[in-house]
Amino acid sequence: MGLFHKVMVANRGEIAVRIIRACKELGIPTVTVYTEQDANAIHITKADQAIMVTPGPVAGYLDYAQIIEVAKWAGADAIHPGYGFCAENWQFAQACEDAGITFIGPPPEAMRQMGDKVLARKLADEAGLPIVPGSPVIDIEDPGQAKEWAAKIGFPMLIKAKGGGGGRGMRRVNDEAELLAGLPGASREALRNFGDPAVYLEKLILEPKHIEIQILGDKHGNIIHLGERDCSIQRRHQKIIEIAPSLVLTPEKREEMGELAKKAAALLNYHSVGTMEFLVDRDLNFYFLEMNTRIQVEHPITELITGIDLVAEMIKAAAGERLTIKQEDVRLNGYAIECRINAEDPRNNFFPSPGRITRYQSPGGIGIRLDGCVYGGYEVPPYFDPMLAKLCAWGNTWEEVLNRMDRALEEYIIRGIKTTIPFYRQVLKHEDFRSGLFTTNFLAQNMPSLTYLDVREPWDLFYVAGATLFCELNQIAKK
């Protein structure tokens, strides 16, 4: 018998396609789910079986009880949650175990502990990880408590959701008035996004880098780290460009951070993939931020520099196999960049741009990887995350990977909607990005200089002329 009889892929978009591909290479049949609004999605054509769930458009992907029932009906003995939706819901993982289905991810208890941001900080402190000064959960009805902790921590600071991530429920406050005014709104946003209104305070580290350490473990106590990714290019606290490895970490600092990340994971009896996230200041002092107990959006660039298939390793670990990779076997080869191709208009504060893709042409060539889920004629729905694809480039040197990514972005054609493609070409030209000295404030400081014009191609003018002529002829016919 193989690793699993059948795997349920409980997600959509490019990550669902990525998981299905890994399963196919391992010889495992797949079943996936979709809602009515995703009836034309690519992931349902890639799986061996696809079953529609209700209600739509998003709730069906969040109803883990229904997903488990569908998995059982389809004969799946394992579920891979991908990222987003229920991927970090420890109750989902526990419900899978209770139903006799293997959850392809970490243990439910580890997910529960690291999903609680306040508890995660406590556990990180026990493991010896430096932590950013912060508070316990704040009672938003007690302004005196907030003031007391603010005096201890010092401004500027962040209000953060206890159960959150991805920048949701997070607000910067610069003084006491902003703190008291911001607490109710942050709490409402936390409740809306995570079902938990609790928030806490955390010191704001000015102009840091956002560095994350990738870990991988099995059920036999073996844990390794696979180096780091620099995720400092962000808009609204959400990553849009990532690189691996960091251009500023020394080998000694990488090893220090990696070993501490492994130690913290060991305290949790952790297995599967996971990511320890840190803020790193100019002097390379680092502070634990949070742990993501799932596969990351940006995992492909770690795969490109290590040659290790993280999704396949997740599946093997869930099936009880031992890691065949030792820490001394891990080698970081070259450099990799990931650009998240989003249906957004960067010139309009990254406002979403759903709609029909009228023309689509993907890039290729040596060192290019594209994890996508759209095509010409596809209607980008307004209900989901705006990411269309992840364009990754690898090169032997930093200069080579920069040139390769720029060439691939130039080749990548998506028409009919606004995308982040032309914006990324401007970022890649910026000296601070090319030097590796960028911080999480890069976009806030440089947006005015990252301007661009819409790309016009000869055939675009032909299409416009044709449409104009059609309208004129139509008007003539009506007279």
N, C-alpha and C positions, 0 to 999 in steps of 0.2 A: 504494500500500500504506500502511496505517496505521502507528501506532507499533510494534505487535506483532501477530502473528497470533493468539496466545492467551496469556494469563497464568495461570500456576499460582499460586494463593494457598495458601502452605504454612503455614497457621495455622488457628486456630479462634476462636470467640467474637466479641466485638464488633469486634476489629481485622480479622478476616477479612471481616466484613460491610462495614466501612469501605472496605477495599481493593476489594472487588467493586463497590461503588457508584461509586468513582472510575473503575474500568475501564469500567463501563457508560456513564458520562458521556463517556468518551473513545472509545466505540465499540469496545472491545476485549472479545472473548469471554473467559470465565474457566472454569477448572477448579479444584476444591479437593479436599482430602483430609479424611478423618475416620476415627476409630477406632470400634470397635463400641459403646463407651460413649457416643459422641456421635451416635448414630443419629437422635436427635430434635433435634439442634442446628439453629439457624436458618441458619447460614452455608451448609449444604449445600442449602438450598432457594433461596438467593439466587443461587448460582453457576449457570452454564449446564450444568455437569457436575460430579458429585461422585463420588469413588472412595474406597472404604474401604481403609485400610492396616492392617497388623498389625506387631507385636502391640499390644494396648491395655493400659491406657488412654492412657498418655503416650508410651511408647516409639515408637509409630508416627509421632508428630510430630517425634521426634528423629532418626529414621533417615533422614538426608539422602540416602544412596545410593538408598534405596527411593523417596524423593520425586522424585529426579531421573529415575529409571527410569519412574515413573508419568507425569511431565511429558512425557518423550519419547514414551511410548506414546500420550498424549492429544493430541500435536501442539502442546504449548506451547513457545514459543521464549523465554519469560522466566519468572522465578520471583520473587515478592515474599514475603519471609519474615515481614513484620509485626514484632512485638516478642516477646521471650521465645523459648523453644525454641531454634532454630538461627539466630536473627536476627543474632547477633553472633559467629557461628562462622566465622572466616576460611577454614577448610578447606572449609566448605560453599560459600562464595562462590567459592573456587578450583575446587572440583569442578564447579560450574555452568559456569564459563568453560571448563574442560577438556572438558566435554560439549557445548560449542557453544551453551549456553543463557545468556541474559543474566541476571545477578543484579541485581535492582532494589535497589541499595544502593551503598555506597562500594566502593573497590577493596579486594581481599583483603589487600594488604600494609598499607594504612592500618588496616584492622580488626585485623590481627595486632598491629601496633605499639601501638594504643590499647587493645586488649584486655588487654595485659600492663601492669598498673597501675604497676609499677616503671619499665618502659620509657616509659610514657606521661608519668610525672613528669619523666623526663630530657628527653623531647622538648619538653614544655611549658616547661621551664627554658631550653632552647635558643631557643624562640620569644619569650622575654621575659616569660612568664607567671609571676607570683609563685606559689611552691609552698609547701605546708605542710611544715615540717621532718619528715623521715622517714628510714627506713633502707633498705638493700637487702634482699633476701630473707634471712630469718633461719633459721639451722639450728636446728631445735627440739631437736636432740640436743646442742647446745652452749649451755648456760645462760650461760656466760661471755660469748658474743657478744651475747646478748639484754641482759644487764646492762650491757655496754659501750655499746650504742646507747641504752639507756634513760637512762643518765647524760648522754649528749649531747643527747637530745631533751627529757627532762623529763616528769614526770607532771603531770596524767593524760594517757594516750595511748590509741590504738586499735590493736588487732591487726587487720589487714585481709588478706583473701584477695588474692593476686597476680592471679588471673584472675577476680575476683568483681565483684559489684555487688548492688544491692537490699538491702543490709544483711546478706547471708548471709556467714558466715565472718568477721563483724566483732564484736569484743568490746572494751568499755571496761575498762581496768585502771588502778587508782589508785595502786598501789605495786608494788614488786619481787615480792612474794609472789604477788599477783594475776597479774602478768605471767607468771611461770614456771608457775603453775597453769593459766593460760588458753591457753597456746600449743598444747598437744596437741589440745585440743578444737576450737580454731579451725581447726587444720590438717585435722582429720578432717572438719569441716563444709565446708571449702573443697574437699576431695577429693570429698565426696559431691555437692556442688552443681555443681562446675565441672570435675571430673576432674583437678584440679591441687591438691596439698596445700600448695603454697608460700604463705607468709604474710610480711608485713612490718609494720613499726611506723610509726605516724604520730602526730604531736602532735595532741592534741585541742584544737580551738579552742572555747573555752567560749561558750555562748549565741550561736552564729552564726546568720545566715540562710543558707538554701540557695537560691542563685540560679543559674539556668542560662540560657545564651545559645543561641538557636536559629540555626543556620547552614544555608545552602543553596547548593550549588554545582553547576556543570555540568562536562562533560568538556573544556571549552575554557579552563579556568583562571579562570572568573568565579565569585566567591564573595561572598555578601552575608550580613548577619545581620538577623534579624527581631525584635530586641529580646529581652526577658528574661521569664522566669517565676519567681515566688517559690514554691518547693516546700517551705517550712519546716514545714508541718503534717504530721508524720510519726508513725507508730507502728512501733516496732522498726526504725528507719532506713528505713522504706518510706513513700512519699508517699501521702497520702489526700485532701488538698485542695490545689489549686494556684490561683494567681491571676496575671493578666497585665494590665498590667505591674506591677512592684514599686511599692509605695507609698513606698519610702525612697530608691531610686536617683535621683540627679540626672541630667539629660540629659547632662551632661559625663561622669559616671561610666559611664553606659550606653554612650556612644560609646567610651570608653576600653576597657571590657571587650569590646565587640563587635569593635573593630578588632584587639585582641590575639587574640581567638578566630579571626578570619579569618586572621591571620598564621600561627597554629599549623596551621590547616587547609591553608593553602597549602603549608607545608613537607611535608605528607603527600601532596600532589597529590590532595587530597580532592575528591570530587564526591558528589552526593546530599544528603540531609539529615543532620544530626548535631547533637549538643548538647554544648557545653562547660559543665561544672558547676563551680561555685565555692562556697566558703564566704566569707561577707562579715560582718565584725565590725561593732560599733556605730559605729566611725569610718569605715565604708565602705572599709576595707582589704580587699582580696579575694585569695583563694588558690585556685589551680587544684586541683580535686578529682579529676576524671576526665572522660573523653569517652565519650558513648554514640553508637556508630556505627550508629544505626537510627532509625526513627520512634519518638517517645516516646508513652507512654500519654496524656500531657497535651497533645499537639499541637493539639487542637481550640481551646483558648483563644487560642493564637497565631493560628490561622485566623480566629477571631472578631474580633480587634482589628486584623488586617492585611488581611483579605479575600483571602488567598492560600491556595489549596488545596495543602497540603504533599504529600499523597499523589500527586496528579496531577503535581506538579512532580518528584517522585521518578521517576515513570514516564517523563516526558519527558526528564529528564536521563539516565536509563539508556538511552534510545533514541538519545542523541547530540544532542538538541536544545539550543540555546543558551538561557540564561536571558533572558527578555524583561523582567525586573525589575532595575532598577539600584538601588544603595544609596540614592540620593537620592529614589527613588520610594516607598520604604518609609515608611508613616505609621502610627503607633500610635493607633488610634481607640477611645476609651472604655476600659472595664474589663471583664474576664471572669473568672469563677470556674468551676473544675471540682471537683465532688465525686464521688469514686469510690464508687459504690454497691456495697458489698461484702456478701456473705452471711456476716456476722460478728456476734457479740454484744459490743459495746463494753463492756458492764457485766461481762463475763466475760473480761477481758484480750483482747478481739477474737478470741475462739475461733471457728473456722469453724462455720457453721450450714448445712450441706447439707440437702436435703430437697425436698419438693414445694411449689411455689408454688400456694396454693389460690385466691388472688385477686390480680389484677394490673390496675392502672390507671395509665397513664403521664401525666405532666404535659405542658403545652403552653403556647401563647401567645407573644406577641412577645418576642424576645430569648432564647428557650429552645431548646437543642439537646440531644437525647438520643441517644447512641450506645450501643445495648443489644443484648442477645442472648438475652433470656428472655421468657416469656409465661405467662399463667395455665395451670396444669397442668404446667408444665415441672418436671422433676426436676433440681434443682441437684446435680451430681455432686460427690463428695468428693475427686476426683483432681486437680483443677486449681486455679489461682488463684481465690480466692473472688469476684473482681469480676464483678458482674452487668451493670453499665452505667456510663456516665459521663454525669452530668447537668451540663450547662454552661449558664451564664447570661451574657448580655452587657447592659451598660448604658452610657449616656453618662457617668454619674458613678459614683463608688464607692458612694455611698448608694443610688443606683438599682439597681445590680447586687446589692447585699446584699438589698434588699427583694424583688427579683425572684427571687433564688435561694431565699429563705425561702418565698416563695409557691409556687414549684415543688416544693420539698421537702414542703410541706404537702399538695399535690395528689398526690404520688407515693405510691401504695398498693401495697405488696407484703405479702401475708399468707401464713402457713404456715411461714415461716422468720424468723430474726432478721436484721435489716439495720442498716446504719449511718445510715439516714435520720434517725431521731429524734435521734441523737447530733449530727449535723451542724447541726441547728437550734439546739442548745445552743451549739455553737462559734460560729455566726454572731451570737449575742447577746452574746458575751463582749467586753468593752471592749478587751482587748489585741488581739483579732483585728480588731475594727472600726477600731482605730487604725492597724493595719499594723505594730505594734511587736513582733509575735510572733516567736519564734525557734524553732529546732529542739527546744527544751526545753519548748515550749508544753504539750504533752499531759502530759509528766511532772510539770509544775508544777500543772496545772489539772484533772486527771482527777476528783478528788473533787468539784469544783464543777460538773462537766458531767453532772449526773444528770438523769434523765427517767423518766417512767412510760410503760408500753406504751399505745399509742393504742387506745382502745375506741370502736367506732362502734355505733350502734343495731342494725345488721344483724349485727354480731359477736355481740351478746347473743342475737339471734334464732337464729343458728346453734348457739350453745351450748345454748339452751333446747330446740331441735329435737333435738339429739344426745342430751340428757339424757332427753327424752321417749321417743325411740327405744329407749334402753337399758332404761328402765323397762318399756315395753311388751314388749320382748324377754324380760325376766325374768318378767313375768306369763305370757307364752305358754309358758314352760318349766315353770311350776308345774302 
